[in-house]
Amino acid sequence: MKMKIIAGVILALLLGIGYLSVKKDEYREDEVKDLKKSFMLIEIERCLVKQKISLKDATAKQKEKCKLVADTKWKDAKVLNSEY
């Protein structure tokens, strides 16, 4: 009987430790936010370069169009990365 209680306590501890180790942390979310900012900036610049426009000379409308393109690429990348 004591062995069953000890085995149950050990199992509960192992499950608790396992749960805490896979629990989401804020560090990962911050990394993803920083990555998104960098990705969006690079993709917007790439879009403007394709149109032969510099970042300084681009109008708000041109930047918005490129931002929509970059946002679509970001969503596609998120879907592809979440599948695996």
PyMOL Python script that loads the backbone (N, CA, C, O; Angstrom):
from pymol import cmd

cmd.read_pdbstr("""\
ATOM      1  N   MET A   1       0.816  -1.191   0.000  1.00  0.00           N
ATOM      2  CA  MET A   1       0.000   0.000   0.000  1.00  0.00           C
ATOM      3  C   MET A   1       0.866   1.266   0.000  1.00  0.00           C
ATOM      4  O   MET A   1       0.580   2.231  -0.708  1.00  0.00           O
ATOM      5  N   LYS A   2       1.926   1.238   0.807  1.00  0.00           N
ATOM      6  CA  LYS A   2       2.821   2.382   0.860  1.00  0.00           C
ATOM      7  C   LYS A   2       3.516   2.584  -0.476  1.00  0.00           C
ATOM      8  O   LYS A   2       3.787   3.719  -0.869  1.00  0.00           O
ATOM      9  N   MET A   3       3.806   1.507  -1.171  1.00  0.00           N
ATOM     10  CA  MET A   3       4.480   1.599  -2.480  1.00  0.00           C
ATOM     11  C   MET A   3       3.577   2.294  -3.499  1.00  0.00           C
ATOM     12  O   MET A   3       4.051   3.072  -4.327  1.00  0.00           O
ATOM     13  N   LYS A   4       2.280   2.010  -3.435  1.00  0.00           N
ATOM     14  CA  LYS A   4       1.343   2.654  -4.353  1.00  0.00           C
ATOM     15  C   LYS A   4       1.253   4.153  -4.080  1.00  0.00           C
ATOM     16  O   LYS A   4       1.177   4.951  -5.014  1.00  0.00           O
ATOM     17  N   ILE A   5       1.261   4.532  -2.827  1.00  0.00           N
ATOM     18  CA  ILE A   5       1.191   5.953  -2.455  1.00  0.00           C
ATOM     19  C   ILE A   5       2.462   6.663  -2.912  1.00  0.00           C
ATOM     20  O   ILE A   5       2.405   7.752  -3.482  1.00  0.00           O
ATOM     21  N   ILE A   6       3.604   6.038  -2.658  1.00  0.00           N
ATOM     22  CA  ILE A   6       4.880   6.630  -3.069  1.00  0.00           C
ATOM     23  C   ILE A   6       4.948   6.740  -4.592  1.00  0.00           C
ATOM     24  O   ILE A   6       5.403   7.757  -5.116  1.00  0.00           O
ATOM     25  N   ALA A   7       4.503   5.709  -5.305  1.00  0.00           N
ATOM     26  CA  ALA A   7       4.504   5.733  -6.765  1.00  0.00           C
ATOM     27  C   ALA A   7       3.563   6.834  -7.279  1.00  0.00           C
ATOM     28  O   ALA A   7       3.869   7.509  -8.262  1.00  0.00           O
ATOM     29  N   GLY A   8       2.425   7.007  -6.611  1.00  0.00           N
ATOM     30  CA  GLY A   8       1.478   8.052  -6.996  1.00  0.00           C
ATOM     31  C   GLY A   8       2.051   9.444  -6.791  1.00  0.00           C
ATOM     32  O   GLY A   8       1.862  10.327  -7.628  1.00  0.00           O
ATOM     33  N   VAL A   9       2.748   9.641  -5.687  1.00  0.00           N
ATOM     34  CA  VAL A   9       3.357  10.943  -5.406  1.00  0.00           C
ATOM     35  C   VAL A   9       4.462  11.233  -6.425  1.00  0.00           C
ATOM     36  O   VAL A   9       4.564  12.352  -6.929  1.00  0.00           O
ATOM     37  N   ILE A  10       5.272  10.248  -6.721  1.00  0.00           N
ATOM     38  CA  ILE A  10       6.346  10.418  -7.710  1.00  0.00           C
ATOM     39  C   ILE A  10       5.760  10.730  -9.078  1.00  0.00           C
ATOM     40  O   ILE A  10       6.266  11.603  -9.783  1.00  0.00           O
ATOM     41  N   LEU A  11       4.699  10.030  -9.461  1.00  0.00           N
ATOM     42  CA  LEU A  11       4.050  10.276 -10.743  1.00  0.00           C
ATOM     43  C   LEU A  11       3.475  11.701 -10.795  1.00  0.00           C
ATOM     44  O   LEU A  11       3.591  12.381 -11.814  1.00  0.00           O
ATOM     45  N   ALA A  12       2.865  12.142  -9.710  1.00  0.00           N
ATOM     46  CA  ALA A  12       2.307  13.495  -9.660  1.00  0.00           C
ATOM     47  C   ALA A  12       3.418  14.533  -9.782  1.00  0.00           C
ATOM     48  O   ALA A  12       3.251  15.532 -10.482  1.00  0.00           O
ATOM     49  N   LEU A  13       4.546  14.314  -9.115  1.00  0.00           N
ATOM     50  CA  LEU A  13       5.676  15.233  -9.225  1.00  0.00           C
ATOM     51  C   LEU A  13       6.217  15.286 -10.647  1.00  0.00           C
ATOM     52  O   LEU A  13       6.496  16.366 -11.170  1.00  0.00           O
ATOM     53  N   LEU A  14       6.364  14.139 -11.265  1.00  0.00           N
ATOM     54  CA  LEU A  14       6.869  14.103 -12.643  1.00  0.00           C
ATOM     55  C   LEU A  14       5.927  14.811 -13.612  1.00  0.00           C
ATOM     56  O   LEU A  14       6.377  15.541 -14.496  1.00  0.00           O
ATOM     57  N   LEU A  15       4.638  14.600 -13.451  1.00  0.00           N
ATOM     58  CA  LEU A  15       3.670  15.278 -14.308  1.00  0.00           C
ATOM     59  C   LEU A  15       3.675  16.783 -14.068  1.00  0.00           C
ATOM     60  O   LEU A  15       3.554  17.557 -15.018  1.00  0.00           O
ATOM     61  N   GLY A  16       3.812  17.208 -12.826  1.00  0.00           N
ATOM     62  CA  GLY A  16       3.870  18.627 -12.500  1.00  0.00           C
ATOM     63  C   GLY A  16       5.103  19.288 -13.094  1.00  0.00           C
ATOM     64  O   GLY A  16       5.020  20.383 -13.651  1.00  0.00           O
ATOM     65  N   ILE A  17       6.238  18.629 -12.976  1.00  0.00           N
ATOM     66  CA  ILE A  17       7.475  19.162 -13.555  1.00  0.00           C
ATOM     67  C   ILE A  17       7.369  19.220 -15.073  1.00  0.00           C
ATOM     68  O   ILE A  17       7.804  20.190 -15.693  1.00  0.00           O
ATOM     69  N   GLY A  18       6.798  18.193 -15.665  1.00  0.00           N
ATOM     70  CA  GLY A  18       6.615  18.181 -17.121  1.00  0.00           C
ATOM     71  C   GLY A  18       5.706  19.303 -17.585  1.00  0.00           C
ATOM     72  O   GLY A  18       5.971  19.937 -18.606  1.00  0.00           O
ATOM     73  N   TYR A  19       4.640  19.553 -16.843  1.00  0.00           N
ATOM     74  CA  TYR A  19       3.715  20.629 -17.196  1.00  0.00           C
ATOM     75  C   TYR A  19       4.399  21.987 -17.125  1.00  0.00           C
ATOM     76  O   TYR A  19       4.239  22.817 -18.020  1.00  0.00           O
ATOM     77  N   LEU A  20       5.149  22.206 -16.074  1.00  0.00           N
ATOM     78  CA  LEU A  20       5.821  23.492 -15.908  1.00  0.00           C
ATOM     79  C   LEU A  20       6.902  23.716 -16.961  1.00  0.00           C
ATOM     80  O   LEU A  20       7.159  24.856 -17.348  1.00  0.00           O
ATOM     81  N   SER A  21       7.533  22.647 -17.427  1.00  0.00           N
ATOM     82  CA  SER A  21       8.605  22.807 -18.407  1.00  0.00           C
ATOM     83  C   SER A  21       8.076  23.123 -19.801  1.00  0.00           C
ATOM     84  O   SER A  21       8.780  23.765 -20.580  1.00  0.00           O
ATOM     85  N   VAL A  22       6.866  22.698 -20.140  1.00  0.00           N
ATOM     86  CA  VAL A  22       6.325  22.978 -21.467  1.00  0.00           C
ATOM     87  C   VAL A  22       5.361  24.163 -21.463  1.00  0.00           C
ATOM     88  O   VAL A  22       4.828  24.533 -22.509  1.00  0.00           O
ATOM     89  N   LYS A  23       5.139  24.752 -20.304  1.00  0.00           N
ATOM     90  CA  LYS A  23       4.252  25.910 -20.208  1.00  0.00           C
ATOM     91  C   LYS A  23       4.857  27.069 -21.007  1.00  0.00           C
ATOM     92  O   LYS A  23       6.066  27.295 -20.960  1.00  0.00           O
ATOM     93  N   LYS A  24       4.012  27.802 -21.741  1.00  0.00           N
ATOM     94  CA  LYS A  24       4.487  28.922 -22.545  1.00  0.00           C
ATOM     95  C   LYS A  24       5.075  29.994 -21.647  1.00  0.00           C
ATOM     96  O   LYS A  24       4.575  30.266 -20.555  1.00  0.00           O
ATOM     97  N   ASP A  25       6.139  30.590 -22.130  1.00  0.00           N
ATOM     98  CA  ASP A  25       6.727  31.680 -21.382  1.00  0.00           C
ATOM     99  C   ASP A  25       6.675  32.953 -22.217  1.00  0.00           C
ATOM    100  O   ASP A  25       6.518  32.908 -23.437  1.00  0.00           O
ATOM    101  N   GLU A  26       6.807  34.070 -21.551  1.00  0.00           N
ATOM    102  CA  GLU A  26       6.728  35.357 -22.235  1.00  0.00           C
ATOM    103  C   GLU A  26       7.969  35.637 -23.071  1.00  0.00           C
ATOM    104  O   GLU A  26       7.918  36.434 -24.008  1.00  0.00           O
ATOM    105  N   TYR A  27       9.070  34.998 -22.743  1.00  0.00           N
ATOM    106  CA  TYR A  27      10.303  35.211 -23.497  1.00  0.00           C
ATOM    107  C   TYR A  27      10.116  34.836 -24.958  1.00  0.00           C
ATOM    108  O   TYR A  27      10.563  35.565 -25.844  1.00  0.00           O
ATOM    109  N   ARG A  28       9.472  33.728 -25.220  1.00  0.00           N
ATOM    110  CA  ARG A  28       9.232  33.279 -26.595  1.00  0.00           C
ATOM    111  C   ARG A  28       8.337  34.260 -27.332  1.00  0.00           C
ATOM    112  O   ARG A  28       8.582  34.558 -28.501  1.00  0.00           O
ATOM    113  N   GLU A  29       7.309  34.764 -26.673  1.00  0.00           N
ATOM    114  CA  GLU A  29       6.402  35.712 -27.307  1.00  0.00           C
ATOM    115  C   GLU A  29       7.123  37.010 -27.656  1.00  0.00           C
ATOM    116  O   GLU A  29       6.863  37.606 -28.701  1.00  0.00           O
ATOM    117  N   ASP A  30       8.028  37.446 -26.785  1.00  0.00           N
ATOM    118  CA  ASP A  30       8.802  38.658 -27.071  1.00  0.00           C
ATOM    119  C   ASP A  30       9.718  38.448 -28.272  1.00  0.00           C
ATOM    120  O   ASP A  30       9.885  39.348 -29.094  1.00  0.00           O
ATOM    121  N   GLU A  31      10.312  37.255 -28.373  1.00  0.00           N
ATOM    122  CA  GLU A  31      11.170  36.951 -29.519  1.00  0.00           C
ATOM    123  C   GLU A  31      10.380  37.008 -30.819  1.00  0.00           C
ATOM    124  O   GLU A  31      10.866  37.539 -31.818  1.00  0.00           O
ATOM    125  N   VAL A  32       9.177  36.470 -30.815  1.00  0.00           N
ATOM    126  CA  VAL A  32       8.347  36.464 -32.013  1.00  0.00           C
ATOM    127  C   VAL A  32       7.955  37.890 -32.403  1.00  0.00           C
ATOM    128  O   VAL A  32       7.936  38.217 -33.589  1.00  0.00           O
ATOM    129  N   LYS A  33       7.646  38.734 -31.434  1.00  0.00           N
ATOM    130  CA  LYS A  33       7.304  40.128 -31.725  1.00  0.00           C
ATOM    131  C   LYS A  33       8.480  40.860 -32.356  1.00  0.00           C
ATOM    132  O   LYS A  33       8.310  41.605 -33.321  1.00  0.00           O
ATOM    133  N   ASP A  34       9.678  40.647 -31.805  1.00  0.00           N
ATOM    134  CA  ASP A  34      10.873  41.285 -32.370  1.00  0.00           C
ATOM    135  C   ASP A  34      11.158  40.772 -33.770  1.00  0.00           C
ATOM    136  O   ASP A  34      11.536  41.537 -34.658  1.00  0.00           O
ATOM    137  N   LEU A  35      10.973  39.474 -33.963  1.00  0.00           N
ATOM    138  CA  LEU A  35      11.190  38.884 -35.283  1.00  0.00           C
ATOM    139  C   LEU A  35      10.203  39.450 -36.297  1.00  0.00           C
ATOM    140  O   LEU A  35      10.566  39.712 -37.443  1.00  0.00           O
ATOM    141  N   LYS A  36       8.952  39.638 -35.874  1.00  0.00           N
ATOM    142  CA  LYS A  36       7.938  40.185 -36.776  1.00  0.00           C
ATOM    143  C   LYS A  36       8.300  41.612 -37.191  1.00  0.00           C
ATOM    144  O   LYS A  36       8.158  41.971 -38.360  1.00  0.00           O
ATOM    145  N   LYS A  37       8.765  42.423 -36.244  1.00  0.00           N
ATOM    146  CA  LYS A  37       9.147  43.800 -36.569  1.00  0.00           C
ATOM    147  C   LYS A  37      10.255  43.821 -37.611  1.00  0.00           C
ATOM    148  O   LYS A  37      10.193  44.579 -38.579  1.00  0.00           O
ATOM    149  N   SER A  38      11.264  42.989 -37.409  1.00  0.00           N
ATOM    150  CA  SER A  38      12.384  42.925 -38.358  1.00  0.00           C
ATOM    151  C   SER A  38      11.917  42.422 -39.716  1.00  0.00           C
ATOM    152  O   SER A  38      12.286  42.975 -40.752  1.00  0.00           O
ATOM    153  N   PHE A  39      11.107  41.376 -39.705  1.00  0.00           N
ATOM    154  CA  PHE A  39      10.603  40.791 -40.943  1.00  0.00           C
ATOM    155  C   PHE A  39       9.785  41.807 -41.735  1.00  0.00           C
ATOM    156  O   PHE A  39       9.952  41.944 -42.947  1.00  0.00           O
ATOM    157  N   MET A  40       8.900  42.515 -41.036  1.00  0.00           N
ATOM    158  CA  MET A  40       8.046  43.490 -41.713  1.00  0.00           C
ATOM    159  C   MET A  40       8.878  44.605 -42.331  1.00  0.00           C
ATOM    160  O   MET A  40       8.619  45.012 -43.464  1.00  0.00           O
ATOM    161  N   LEU A  41       9.862  45.100 -41.612  1.00  0.00           N
ATOM    162  CA  LEU A  41      10.707  46.168 -42.134  1.00  0.00           C
ATOM    163  C   LEU A  41      11.466  45.711 -43.378  1.00  0.00           C
ATOM    164  O   LEU A  41      11.537  46.438 -44.368  1.00  0.00           O
ATOM    165  N   ILE A  42      12.026  44.517 -43.325  1.00  0.00           N
ATOM    166  CA  ILE A  42      12.779  43.993 -44.475  1.00  0.00           C
ATOM    167  C   ILE A  42      11.864  43.794 -45.672  1.00  0.00           C
ATOM    168  O   ILE A  42      12.226  44.150 -46.794  1.00  0.00           O
ATOM    169  N   GLU A  43      10.688  43.230 -45.449  1.00  0.00           N
ATOM    170  CA  GLU A  43       9.765  42.972 -46.558  1.00  0.00           C
ATOM    171  C   GLU A  43       9.213  44.265 -47.159  1.00  0.00           C
ATOM    172  O   GLU A  43       9.021  44.349 -48.372  1.00  0.00           O
ATOM    173  N   ILE A  44       8.960  45.264 -46.328  1.00  0.00           N
ATOM    174  CA  ILE A  44       8.485  46.553 -46.849  1.00  0.00           C
ATOM    175  C   ILE A  44       9.572  47.187 -47.702  1.00  0.00           C
ATOM    176  O   ILE A  44       9.295  47.692 -48.790  1.00  0.00           O
ATOM    177  N   GLU A  45      10.804  47.164 -47.214  1.00  0.00           N
ATOM    178  CA  GLU A  45      11.916  47.711 -48.004  1.00  0.00           C
ATOM    179  C   GLU A  45      12.090  46.948 -49.315  1.00  0.00           C
ATOM    180  O   GLU A  45      12.321  47.551 -50.363  1.00  0.00           O
ATOM    181  N   ARG A  46      11.978  45.628 -49.256  1.00  0.00           N
ATOM    182  CA  ARG A  46      12.116  44.805 -50.462  1.00  0.00           C
ATOM    183  C   ARG A  46      11.021  45.140 -51.479  1.00  0.00           C
ATOM    184  O   ARG A  46      11.284  45.217 -52.679  1.00  0.00           O
ATOM    185  N   CYS A  47       9.807  45.336 -50.997  1.00  0.00           N
ATOM    186  CA  CYS A  47       8.683  45.685 -51.867  1.00  0.00           C
ATOM    187  C   CYS A  47       8.922  47.039 -52.530  1.00  0.00           C
ATOM    188  O   CYS A  47       8.671  47.201 -53.725  1.00  0.00           O
ATOM    189  N   LEU A  48       9.404  48.009 -51.757  1.00  0.00           N
ATOM    190  CA  LEU A  48       9.660  49.332 -52.316  1.00  0.00           C
ATOM    191  C   LEU A  48      10.818  49.302 -53.315  1.00  0.00           C
ATOM    192  O   LEU A  48      10.785  50.010 -54.321  1.00  0.00           O
ATOM    193  N   VAL A  49      11.828  48.498 -53.046  1.00  0.00           N
ATOM    194  CA  VAL A  49      12.957  48.384 -53.980  1.00  0.00           C
ATOM    195  C   VAL A  49      12.481  47.793 -55.302  1.00  0.00           C
ATOM    196  O   VAL A  49      12.943  48.210 -56.364  1.00  0.00           O
ATOM    197  N   LYS A  50      11.571  46.834 -55.253  1.00  0.00           N
ATOM    198  CA  LYS A  50      11.029  46.260 -56.488  1.00  0.00           C
ATOM    199  C   LYS A  50      10.312  47.323 -57.321  1.00  0.00           C
ATOM    200  O   LYS A  50      10.289  47.250 -58.550  1.00  0.00           O
ATOM    201  N   GLN A  51       9.731  48.307 -56.642  1.00  0.00           N
ATOM    202  CA  GLN A  51       9.048  49.395 -57.336  1.00  0.00           C
ATOM    203  C   GLN A  51      10.001  50.545 -57.653  1.00  0.00           C
ATOM    204  O   GLN A  51       9.586  51.570 -58.193  1.00  0.00           O
ATOM    205  N   LYS A  52      11.280  50.373 -57.315  1.00  0.00           N
ATOM    206  CA  LYS A  52      12.325  51.376 -57.532  1.00  0.00           C
ATOM    207  C   LYS A  52      12.029  52.676 -56.784  1.00  0.00           C
ATOM    208  O   LYS A  52      12.161  53.774 -57.327  1.00  0.00           O
ATOM    209  N   ILE A  53      11.626  52.518 -55.523  1.00  0.00           N
ATOM    210  CA  ILE A  53      11.325  53.646 -54.660  1.00  0.00           C
ATOM    211  C   ILE A  53      12.132  53.470 -53.375  1.00  0.00           C
ATOM    212  O   ILE A  53      12.208  52.370 -52.829  1.00  0.00           O
ATOM    213  N   SER A  54      12.728  54.553 -52.899  1.00  0.00           N
ATOM    214  CA  SER A  54      13.458  54.462 -51.629  1.00  0.00           C
ATOM    215  C   SER A  54      12.473  54.612 -50.480  1.00  0.00           C
ATOM    216  O   SER A  54      11.365  55.120 -50.653  1.00  0.00           O
ATOM    217  N   LEU A  55      12.889  54.170 -49.328  1.00  0.00           N
ATOM    218  CA  LEU A  55      12.034  54.245 -48.149  1.00  0.00           C
ATOM    219  C   LEU A  55      11.727  55.689 -47.782  1.00  0.00           C
ATOM    220  O   LEU A  55      10.631  55.992 -47.310  1.00  0.00           O
ATOM    221  N   LYS A  56      12.681  56.574 -47.993  1.00  0.00           N
ATOM    222  CA  LYS A  56      12.487  57.989 -47.670  1.00  0.00           C
ATOM    223  C   LYS A  56      11.513  58.668 -48.630  1.00  0.00           C
ATOM    224  O   LYS A  56      10.748  59.539 -48.217  1.00  0.00           O
ATOM    225  N   ASP A  57      11.533  58.277 -49.910  1.00  0.00           N
ATOM    226  CA  ASP A  57      10.711  58.934 -50.928  1.00  0.00           C
ATOM    227  C   ASP A  57       9.327  58.317 -51.099  1.00  0.00           C
ATOM    228  O   ASP A  57       8.509  58.846 -51.852  1.00  0.00           O
ATOM    229  N   ALA A  58       9.057  57.229 -50.428  1.00  0.00           N
ATOM    230  CA  ALA A  58       7.778  56.534 -50.606  1.00  0.00           C
ATOM    231  C   ALA A  58       6.637  57.321 -49.949  1.00  0.00           C
ATOM    232  O   ALA A  58       6.800  57.930 -48.892  1.00  0.00           O
ATOM    233  N   THR A  59       5.496  57.284 -50.606  1.00  0.00           N
ATOM    234  CA  THR A  59       4.312  57.929 -50.035  1.00  0.00           C
ATOM    235  C   THR A  59       3.667  56.982 -49.032  1.00  0.00           C
ATOM    236  O   THR A  59       3.999  55.798 -48.971  1.00  0.00           O
ATOM    237  N   ALA A  60       2.752  57.516 -48.259  1.00  0.00           N
ATOM    238  CA  ALA A  60       2.056  56.703 -47.258  1.00  0.00           C
ATOM    239  C   ALA A  60       1.256  55.588 -47.930  1.00  0.00           C
ATOM    240  O   ALA A  60       1.155  54.483 -47.398  1.00  0.00           O
ATOM    241  N   LYS A  61       0.694  55.880 -49.094  1.00  0.00           N
ATOM    242  CA  LYS A  61      -0.097  54.881 -49.814  1.00  0.00           C
ATOM    243  C   LYS A  61       0.796  53.734 -50.288  1.00  0.00           C
ATOM    244  O   LYS A  61       0.415  52.567 -50.193  1.00  0.00           O
ATOM    245  N   GLN A  62       1.981  54.064 -50.796  1.00  0.00           N
ATOM    246  CA  GLN A  62       2.910  53.030 -51.259  1.00  0.00           C
ATOM    247  C   GLN A  62       3.406  52.185 -50.080  1.00  0.00           C
ATOM    248  O   GLN A  62       3.537  50.967 -50.196  1.00  0.00           O
ATOM    249  N   LYS A  63       3.677  52.830 -48.960  1.00  0.00           N
ATOM    250  CA  LYS A  63       4.122  52.086 -47.778  1.00  0.00           C
ATOM    251  C   LYS A  63       3.020  51.162 -47.264  1.00  0.00           C
ATOM    252  O   LYS A  63       3.286  50.032 -46.856  1.00  0.00           O
ATOM    253  N   GLU A  64       1.788  51.650 -47.288  1.00  0.00           N
ATOM    254  CA  GLU A  64       0.660  50.841 -46.817  1.00  0.00           C
ATOM    255  C   GLU A  64       0.466  49.609 -47.701  1.00  0.00           C
ATOM    256  O   GLU A  64       0.202  48.513 -47.208  1.00  0.00           O
ATOM    257  N   LYS A  65       0.601  49.806 -49.013  1.00  0.00           N
ATOM    258  CA  LYS A  65       0.473  48.684 -49.943  1.00  0.00           C
ATOM    259  C   LYS A  65       1.542  47.634 -49.666  1.00  0.00           C
ATOM    260  O   LYS A  65       1.257  46.437 -49.639  1.00  0.00           O
ATOM    261  N   CYS A  66       2.763  48.088 -49.461  1.00  0.00           N
ATOM    262  CA  CYS A  66       3.853  47.158 -49.171  1.00  0.00           C
ATOM    263  C   CYS A  66       3.678  46.512 -47.799  1.00  0.00           C
ATOM    264  O   CYS A  66       4.075  45.365 -47.596  1.00  0.00           O
ATOM    265  N   LYS A  67       3.087  47.246 -46.861  1.00  0.00           N
ATOM    266  CA  LYS A  67       2.836  46.681 -45.538  1.00  0.00           C
ATOM    267  C   LYS A  67       1.820  45.550 -45.627  1.00  0.00           C
ATOM    268  O   LYS A  67       1.959  44.539 -44.939  1.00  0.00           O
ATOM    269  N   LEU A  68       0.806  45.708 -46.462  1.00  0.00           N
ATOM    270  CA  LEU A  68      -0.187  44.648 -46.650  1.00  0.00           C
ATOM    271  C   LEU A  68       0.449  43.399 -47.256  1.00  0.00           C
ATOM    272  O   LEU A  68       0.132  42.276 -46.862  1.00  0.00           O
ATOM    273  N   VAL A  69       1.349  43.607 -48.218  1.00  0.00           N
ATOM    274  CA  VAL A  69       2.053  42.474 -48.838  1.00  0.00           C
ATOM    275  C   VAL A  69       2.906  41.766 -47.791  1.00  0.00           C
ATOM    276  O   VAL A  69       2.904  40.537 -47.715  1.00  0.00           O
ATOM    277  N   ALA A  70       3.638  42.541 -46.979  1.00  0.00           N
ATOM    278  CA  ALA A  70       4.501  41.971 -45.941  1.00  0.00           C
ATOM    279  C   ALA A  70       3.673  41.246 -44.885  1.00  0.00           C
ATOM    280  O   ALA A  70       4.075  40.189 -44.398  1.00  0.00           O
ATOM    281  N   ASP A  71       2.526  41.803 -44.530  1.00  0.00           N
ATOM    282  CA  ASP A  71       1.659  41.168 -43.538  1.00  0.00           C
ATOM    283  C   ASP A  71       1.136  39.831 -44.054  1.00  0.00           C
ATOM    284  O   ASP A  71       1.045  38.865 -43.296  1.00  0.00           O
ATOM    285  N   THR A  72       0.797  39.772 -45.324  1.00  0.00           N
ATOM    286  CA  THR A  72       0.346  38.516 -45.924  1.00  0.00           C
ATOM    287  C   THR A  72       1.460  37.473 -45.877  1.00  0.00           C
ATOM    288  O   THR A  72       1.209  36.311 -45.556  1.00  0.00           O
ATOM    289  N   LYS A  73       2.679  37.878 -46.193  1.00  0.00           N
ATOM    290  CA  LYS A  73       3.817  36.949 -46.140  1.00  0.00           C
ATOM    291  C   LYS A  73       4.062  36.469 -44.711  1.00  0.00           C
ATOM    292  O   LYS A  73       4.402  35.305 -44.498  1.00  0.00           O
ATOM    293  N   TRP A  74       3.888  37.364 -43.726  1.00  0.00           N
ATOM    294  CA  TRP A  74       4.076  36.992 -42.328  1.00  0.00           C
ATOM    295  C   TRP A  74       3.043  35.951 -41.909  1.00  0.00           C
ATOM    296  O   TRP A  74       3.377  34.973 -41.240  1.00  0.00           O
ATOM    297  N   LYS A  75       1.789  36.164 -42.303  1.00  0.00           N
ATOM    298  CA  LYS A  75       0.743  35.200 -41.959  1.00  0.00           C
ATOM    299  C   LYS A  75       1.012  33.846 -42.603  1.00  0.00           C
ATOM    300  O   LYS A  75       0.806  32.810 -41.970  1.00  0.00           O
ATOM    301  N   ASP A  76       1.472  33.843 -43.864  1.00  0.00           N
ATOM    302  CA  ASP A  76       1.817  32.594 -44.526  1.00  0.00           C
ATOM    303  C   ASP A  76       2.948  31.878 -43.803  1.00  0.00           C
ATOM    304  O   ASP A  76       2.910  30.659 -43.635  1.00  0.00           O
ATOM    305  N   ALA A  77       3.951  32.633 -43.377  1.00  0.00           N
ATOM    306  CA  ALA A  77       5.085  32.034 -42.656  1.00  0.00           C
ATOM    307  C   ALA A  77       4.631  31.453 -41.319  1.00  0.00           C
ATOM    308  O   ALA A  77       5.091  30.384 -40.919  1.00  0.00           O
ATOM    309  N   LYS A  78       3.733  32.149 -40.628  1.00  0.00           N
ATOM    310  CA  LYS A  78       3.220  31.639 -39.359  1.00  0.00           C
ATOM    311  C   LYS A  78       2.462  30.327 -39.552  1.00  0.00           C
ATOM    312  O   LYS A  78       2.607  29.398 -38.758  1.00  0.00           O
ATOM    313  N   VAL A  79       1.650  30.256 -40.615  1.00  0.00           N
ATOM    314  CA  VAL A  79       0.894  29.037 -40.879  1.00  0.00           C
ATOM    315  C   VAL A  79       1.835  27.893 -41.210  1.00  0.00           C
ATOM    316  O   VAL A  79       1.662  26.782 -40.708  1.00  0.00           O
ATOM    317  N   LEU A  80       2.825  28.150 -42.047  1.00  0.00           N
ATOM    318  CA  LEU A  80       3.769  27.097 -42.420  1.00  0.00           C
ATOM    319  C   LEU A  80       4.570  26.613 -41.215  1.00  0.00           C
ATOM    320  O   LEU A  80       4.840  25.418 -41.095  1.00  0.00           O
ATOM    321  N   ASN A  81       4.949  27.517 -40.331  1.00  0.00           N
ATOM    322  CA  ASN A  81       5.719  27.122 -39.152  1.00  0.00           C
ATOM    323  C   ASN A  81       4.868  26.434 -38.091  1.00  0.00           C
ATOM    324  O   ASN A  81       5.392  25.648 -37.302  1.00  0.00           O
ATOM    325  N   SER A  82       3.592  26.707 -38.056  1.00  0.00           N
ATOM    326  CA  SER A  82       2.744  26.098 -37.041  1.00  0.00           C
ATOM    327  C   SER A  82       2.289  24.690 -37.443  1.00  0.00           C
ATOM    328  O   SER A  82       1.802  23.939 -36.598  1.00  0.00           O
ATOM    329  N   GLU A  83       2.439  24.331 -38.691  1.00  0.00           N
ATOM    330  CA  GLU A  83       2.018  23.008 -39.121  1.00  0.00           C
ATOM    331  C   GLU A  83       2.961  21.910 -38.657  1.00  0.00           C
ATOM    332  O   GLU A  83       2.567  20.746 -38.586  1.00  0.00           O
ATOM    333  N   TYR A  84       4.179  22.259 -38.346  1.00  0.00           N
ATOM    334  CA  TYR A  84       5.164  21.229 -37.967  1.00  0.00           C
ATOM    335  C   TYR A  84       5.554  21.340 -36.558  1.00  0.00           C
ATOM    336  O   TYR A  84       6.371  20.553 -36.080  1.00  0.00           O
TER     337      TYR A  84
END
""", "prot")
cmd.dss("prot")
cmd.show_as("cartoon", "prot")
cmd.util.cbc("prot")
cmd.orient("prot")
